[in-house]
Amino acid sequence: MEFDLNTFNPKTLAAVQKMVKDGALEELQKCFGARMEFGTAGLRAAMGPGVSCMNDLTIIQTTQGFCAYLEKSFPDLKERGVVIGFDARAHPASGGCSKRFATLAATVMISRGVPVYLFHDITPTPFVPFAVSHLSLCAGIMVTASHNPKQDNGYKVYWENGAQIIPPHDCGIASAISENLEPWPQSWDENLALNSLLLKDPYEDMCREYFKAVQQHCFHRDLNKSSEVKFVHTSVHGVGHTFVQSVFKAFDLCPPFAVVEQKDPDPEFPTVKYPNPEEGEGVLTLSFALAEKEGATVVLANDPDADRLAVAEKQKSGQWRVFSGNELGALLGWWLFRCWKERHPEPAALKDVYMLASTVSSKILRAIALKEGFHFEETLTGFKWMGNRAKQLLDQGKTMLFAFEEAIGYMCCPAVLDKDGVSAAAITAELTSYLVTQGTTLTQKLNAIFDEYGYHISKNSYFICHDQDIIQQLFERLRNYIGKDTYPKECGEFAVSAVRDLTTGYDSSQPDKKATLPTSRSSQMITFTFSNGGVATMRTSGTEPKIKYYTELCAAPGNSDVKQLKAELDNLVDAIVQYFFEPEKNKLKPRPE
């Protein structure tokens, strides 16, 4: 175990010295036993002392490596520069906070003569990829841990194309970090950065240009002006409040009622157990109360860095329905295609129109595309893959209409090649306002979409597991189920018709048995297709100690017995849990209610 005490942060230094004095070997091992691994998602870990945590020193080391990699990759780095943004996270015990980390990252870049566009205040994550694209920069850094617990922070990286990095950049950056661990002479000198002519603040310009760009997706301005629909918005103690108020104004929508207790940034997230609107009703309790008070019928919720969006609608029964990511993906995909088609009625234009979804998301866009005649493609999980594919299509002159993932992430505007909860909030509000003029609701429209294109019923969840050996054994058992290199042929009463393993590259449905999507040995991901039309994917999370599962039952148009479809999917999920996960044997903790 190697101690790296090369830090000017008195709080982390004092914490380490106290652990040494107290003989706290377990804590020391936790902090210094293994360095954080840099991957396609960048870094995400708890703030605190040691090489396994986010702190001043590890931010400097990471940025030195990233800077060195950029210097090798871009001869014009010192002309173009990089952009850096940050959220509102802070950890008083270690002195770490997103703004300080962003300033240190800027200091490292400027010490090497690299121009830095550093936002002076908190911004949503999508503003960083927007700035990379709009300003033609070499790269972007966003300091955020999104919806992770309050003690965490993260370091997310964008390439010159405006999308998150994908291989081989992750390995190249990781290697460069390990070669540049010793702080450079001026890496700690924040005054150097703050007083440098290389430092620029893009905040005002990017706000203006971003709202101008998303207005291209405002299709019913007159209707918005007269709409009487009332919305509630919560930013869940994150950065979203100001920006969602502004985007409503850009669409000429009446501003949403803000949940006062949650509208201002607060790194303690005091009103929620988890600052993640994907967890559903628990995060939205205050929103529902405000909606009842104000007579609002729709709740919009961003996660703390405002790149995701959750939506709930009040039902006739008085209950609230929280839409899943797949359901909102169906609604937004239908809406954006409808609005595009109104402006481009000629059939020939369809040949260049594309939508994307991750492979663990609903296949509803595929069903819509088959009937309407546009293109639909699946990518690997994560917006890094969809963003990069979207950029390829845009460079080929294609129209990139929409991309989404089931984890409440939506790319409605190709000016941002990543998920964006700000633009999605305004577009969802305009969709809602339009539907009201047609005498219908989001829920009713969703059912109409399913009636027309076929019901797609999904059920996703996860188990918590901190033991990597158990996770490895669980997946290896599935790969050697009835003998070496054999996958399950059934799961309880359900027959398996195809298996795709994106860890090993195997796909039983392909003539050569090789998967067409990229594969990665560093993560676990197996998809089972069942004879009844069900699809189930089991995968590990890149940022959390979870084994996730995603299941969907796709029915042909006309099969509208929803109760029967849901019952069949419930039975399939129960069988997958019993036979494939074996939670008791593997000591897996179910998702907390």
N, C-alpha and C positions, 0 to 999 in steps of 0.2 A: 504494500500500500504506500503510494507516494504522496507526500504532502506538498502542495503548491501554495505557499503563503505569500506569493508575489502579488499582494493586493494593497491598494490604498484605501480600502473601505474599512474603517475601524470597527464597524459592527460585525462583519463576517470574520475579521481577524480575531476579535474578542471571543466570538462564539467558538472558533476552533481552539483557541488557547484554553478556554474553559473546559472543552471536551478532553483535551490532552491532560489538563490538570486533574480532572475528575476520573480519568482512566475510562472514559466512555467509549470503549472499543467498538461496540456495536454501532453507535452513532457515527463514529469516525469512518468505519467501514462503509456505512450507508452514503456518507458524503464524498468519500475519496476512493471507494473501491473500484468504481468503473466510471469512465467519462461518458457524458451524454453522447448519444450517437446522432450524427447529422444525417437526415434522410430527405426524401422528396418533400416531406411536410416540414422540413427545417428542424427546429428544436422545440420541444415542449417538456417542461419539467417544473418541479417546485422551485420557488425562490429560496435561497439560503446559501450557506457556505459550501465549498468543495466543488470538485470537477463534475459531480453528478447533478449539480443544481444550476439554476439561472442566477447569475450574480455579475457584478461589474467585470471581474476578471474573465469569466467564461464568455461574456458578451464581446469583450475586446479580442480574445483569442479566436472566436468564431468569425468576427468581422475581418480580422487580419487574414485568415484563411480565405474568406470569400473575396476580399480585395485582391489578394495574390492571384486567385483563380480568374477574376475578372481582368486583371492586367495581362494574363496570358491569352485570354479569349478575345479581347477587344483592343486593337491598336489605338482606337480613338476614344478610349475610356475617359481621358483627361479633358476631352472636348465635350462629351455628352453627359457623363455623370450618372448619378443614381438618386432615387427618391427614398425617403425614410419616413414612415408614419408610426403612430403608437396609440394604444388605447389607454384606459384610465386605471389599470391595475397597479397596486402598490403593496409592499410587504414591509411594514415599519420595522419589524424585528431584525431584518437583514439589511435594511436601508435600500432595498431594491424597489424600483418602480419602472413602469414602461417608458416614461419620459426620460428618465436618467439613462436607461439602456439605449434608447434611440439617440440621445446626445453623445454617448460614448461611441456608438457605431459611427455617427457622423464624424467624430473626432479622428477615428482611425482612418476613414476614407480621406478626409481633408489633409491629414498628415502625409498622405502619399500624392497630394496634388489632384485628387478627384473632386470635381464639383458635386455638391450635395444639396438636394432640394429637401429640406427638413421642415415638415409641417410644424408650425409653432404651437399647435393645440391638438387635442384628441380628434381623430377622424375615424369613420368607418373603414374597415379593411378594404372594401372595394375601391376606395379613393386612391390607394397605392397602385394597383394594376392599371387603373384609369390614367394616372399620371405617367406611368411608364410608357403607355401607348401614346398618349396625347403629346408628350414632350420628347418622344423618341429617345428615351434613356436606355442605358445598358442594362439596368437592373433596378429592383425595388426590394426594400426590407420593410416588413410590418411587424412591430413588436406587439404581440397579443397572444393570449391563450384562449381566445374565443369564449366558449361556454364552460371551460374547465373550472374546477373548484378554485376558490379565491387565492389559495397559496401558490397557484401555478402561474407561469408566464411562458411565452413562446417567441420564436424568431422565425418568421415565415418569409420565403424568398421567391421573387418573381424574376423571370428572364427578360431579355430585351423584347420578346414578342408579346409581353403583357400577361403571360400565363405563368402559373406556378411551375417550378422546375420539375423535370422528369429525368430519368436516367439518360445519359451517364453523368449529368451535372452533379447529382447528389454525391456520387462516389468521388468525383473530381474535387468538389468543395471539401468533403470530409478529409481527403488526403492532404489538401492544402492547409487545412486547420491544424492537422497533426504536425505539419512542417513549420508552423508559425506560432508556437505556443508562448515563446518568450515575448513579453510586451515590447513593441517597438518604442524607440526613445520618446516619441511625442503622443503615444496612444492614450495616456492619462490626462493630457493637457487640454481640458475642456475649453479653456479660454482661447486656445488656438483656433478651435472650431468656431466658437461664438463670435470671434472678432475677425474671422477670415472673409475675404472677398469671394471665396469659393462657396460660401454658405448662402443659400437663397431660401425664401419662404414661399412655397407654392400655394398656400392655403386659399387666399382670396381668388386667385386665378382658377384653381382647380374646382372650387365650389361653383364659380360662375359657369365654367365650361362643362362640368358634370351635369348640372341642371339643364343646361342648353341641350346636351346630348340626349338625356332621357326624355325630354319633351317630344322628341321624334316619335315616341311610342305613346303619346297622348292622342287618341283618335276621336274623342267626343268632348271637346272643350266646352261647347255650348251646353251640352247635357250636364257636364260637371258643375258649371256655374249655377245651374238651377236645381241641382240635386239636393234633396232634403234628407238623404241617408246620413245617419249619425254613426261615427266610428270612435272607438277607443283605441289608444295606442300606448303600449308600454315598451320602454327600452331596457327593462330589467336591470336598472342601475348601471347601464352601459353608456355607449357613446351616441345612440341613435336619435335621441329626442329632437335636437335642433335640426337634424338633417331630414327627418321624416316630416316635421312641420314645414320645412322649406320645399320638399318635393310635392307635398299636397298643394302648396301655393303655386308651384310651377305648373301643376295640372289644373289650376283654377278650381280645386276642390276645397270645401270648407274644412279648416284644420281639424284633426281628430282631437277628442278630449284626451289629455295626457294623465296617466296615473301619477298623481303628485308624489306619492311615497317612493316611486321608482324612476322618476324622470331624470333626476340628476345623477351623474356618475358617482358611484360609491364602491370602492374596492372590497368592502366588507360584505356586499350583497345581503344586507340585513333582513330583508323580508322574504327571502327564498332559501330553501334547503340546497337546491342546485340552480345555478343561474342559466338554465337551459330550457327554453320554451318547448323543445322537442319532448320534454318529460310530461307536457300536457297540463292538465287542469291545476295541479298544485302551484305552478308558476303563475297561473292566470287568475287566481282567486280575487286579488284586488282589482283586476281588470273587469271581471264579471260584476263585482259590486258597483264599480263606477258606471258601467254600462246600464245596470238596472236603475241607478239614480238618474242618469241623463237620458234614458230612453234610447240608447244606442243598440243596434242590432248586430254589429260586427266588431270583433276585437282583433287587432293586429299586434303581434308581439315580435320584437327583434331579439336576437341573442346579444350579449354585451358588446360584441364588435360589429354588430348590425350587418353581417353578411348572410344571415338566415332569417326566415320569416315563418311564424306560426299564425294561423288564422282560425278563429272560432265564430260561429254564427248562432244566434238565438233561434230556437225552433218554436213552432206553434205551441208545443207543450209547455213552453217556458224554460225547458232545459237548454243547455249550451252544447253544441256539437263542435269538437275540436277536429279539424280536418287533418288527416295524415299528410305527410309529404307527397305521397303518391296521388292522393285525391286532389290536392291543390295543384300538383303538376298536370293532372288531366284538365282541370279548369283553365289554368293559364295557357297550356298548349292549345286547347280548343279556341280560346279567346284570341290569342296572337295570330293563329292561322286565319280565323274569321276576319279579323281586322286587316290582315295582309291581303286576303282574297278580295275584300271590298275595293281595295286600291289597285289590285292587279287581277281583273276578271278574266284575262286571256289565258286559256289552258296551257299555252306553250311556256309560260313563265314558271309553271310548277316544276319543271325539270331541274331547276337550279335552287330549289328551296330545301333546306335541311333542318331537322331537329335531332337532338342528341339526348341520351339518358345513360346513366351508369348501369352496368349489367345487373346490379342488385335492386334496381328500381323497377317500378311497374312497366309492363309491356303495353300500356294503353296508348302511348304515342305511336307505337308500331301499328296498332290496329287502326288508328286514325289515319296514319300515313298510307296504309294499304288501300283504304277506301277513297281517300281524297287525292292520292297521286303524288305526294311529295316524298322526299327521302327521309328515312329514319336510320340512325346508326347507334349501336351500343358501344360504350367504351368501358375500360376498367373502372373500378370504384374510385371516386374522387374527382373533384373539379380540375385537378392538374391535368388529367387526361382529356376531359371535355374541353377545357380552355385551349390546350394545344391543338386538338383536332379542329376546333372552331376556327382557330387562326389559319390553319392549313386551308380550310374550305373558303374562308374569306379571301385569302391570297389567290385562290383559283377563280375568284369572281362569283362565288356562290352566295346565296342569301342565307344567313344564319339566323333563324327565327327564334329558337328557344332551346335551352338545355336545362335539365334538372336532375337532382338526385333525391332519393327518398328521405334523406336526413334534412328535410325542409330547406334545401338549397336551390335557388332558381337564377338562371341567367336569362333575363328578358331583354337585355340591351347589349348588343355586341361591342359597344364602346368599353365595356368591362368584361374581360375574358375570365371571369370567376363568378362565383355566386354573389348575389347582391340583394340584401334585404331591404334596401332603401327604395330602389326602383320597383322592386316586386310589391312593396306596400302600396305605392301609388297606382300601379297597374291593377292590382287586386281591388282597390277602392273604385277605380273607374269601371271595372267589370261589374262590381256589385251595383253601382249606380245605374249602369245600363240595364242590368237584369230587372231592377225595380221598375223601370219604365215599361218593361215587357210583362210586368205582373208576376215575376218569378223570383226565386232566391238562389243563392249559391248551391244549397242542398238539392233543390229541385233541378237545377241545371246539371249538376253532377249526375243525377239519376237519368236525365235525358241523354247525356253523353254515353252512359253505360247502355241505355236502351238501344242507342243507334250503333255503337261500335263494339258492344259486347261487355258484359260485366267483368271487371278485374278486381277481385277481392284479395286484399293483402293482409298479412299479419307478421309483424317484425318485432323482435325483442333480442335479449342477450342474456348471457350468464357471465358472472364475474369470476375470474380465476387469476390468481397472482403467481401460480406455479407454471413456469414455462415447460417443465418436463411433462406435466399432466396434459397441457395443450398439445404438445408434440405427440404424445402417446395416443391421444384421442383421434387426431387426424391420421396417424400412421395405421391405427386399427382399421379405419375406413378404407385405407389403400390396400390393406391385406386382410380383407373381411372374411373370405372363405378360402384362404390360401394366399400365397405370395402374389402380389400385384393383381389382386382381384377386388373389385368394388362391390358393394351390396347390389343384389338383384331385386330385392324388395325391402320395404320398411313396414313391418307389420303386415297389414292387408293391402298395402299399396305397392304396385309393381313399378320398378325403376326402368325407364325406357332409354335413358341416356345419362352419362356422367361426364362432366368437364372439370378437370383439376388444373387450375391456373398456377399452382405451385410447381407441379411437375411438367406441365405442358401437354397432358393427355386429354383427348376429347373423343369419346366413343362415337359421336355422331358424324365425325369427319372421315372421309375415305381413307386418309393416311393416319388416322387416330391422333393427329396433332392439332392443338388448339390454335385458332386464328388470332385470338387476342394475345397481347404480350403476357409473358409469364414472369414470376418472381419467386425465387427460392427463399427469400427473406420473409415472406408472409404466407399464411395458410388460407386457401380459398378453394372450396369444392362446391360445384353446383350439380344438383340432381334434378332431372326431369322425370316426371311420373306419367304413367299411361292415362291418368284421369285429367291431364291438362295442368297439373300442378307443377310448380317450379320452386325449388328450395336451394338457397345458397348458405353455406356456413363459412364464416371467415373470421380471422383475428383482426383486432383494431390496431392501427398504427400508433395511436396516441393514448389509449386507455387499456387497462387490464381486463378486456372483455373478449368473449367469443360471441359474435353476433350471428343471428340467423334472420333470413329474409324469405318469406314464402308468399306465393301468389297462386291463385286459381283463376285461369283465364277461360271465360265461357264465350261461346259463339253468340253473335247478335240474335236476340229472340229468346234466349234462355234467361228469363228474368226472375226465376225462383231464388231470390237472394237468400232467404232463410235456409234453403237446402244447400246452396253454395257455401254459405258461411259455416254451416254444420260440417260439411265435408272438409273444408279447410281446417277447422278446429281439430277434427280427427287426424288429419295429416300431420299437423303440428304436434299433437300429442304423441303420435308414433315416432316422429323425428326426435323429440326430446327423450322418449323412452329408450329407443334402440340405437340412436346415433350419439346423443350427448351423454347418456347414462349419468345424470347429475348426482345421484347418491354415491355411486361408485367413485366418481371423479371429484366428489366434494365441491361441486359447482354451486355458487350462490345465485339464486334467481334475481332478475331485475327488481330493485326495491319498488314497492308500490307508492 
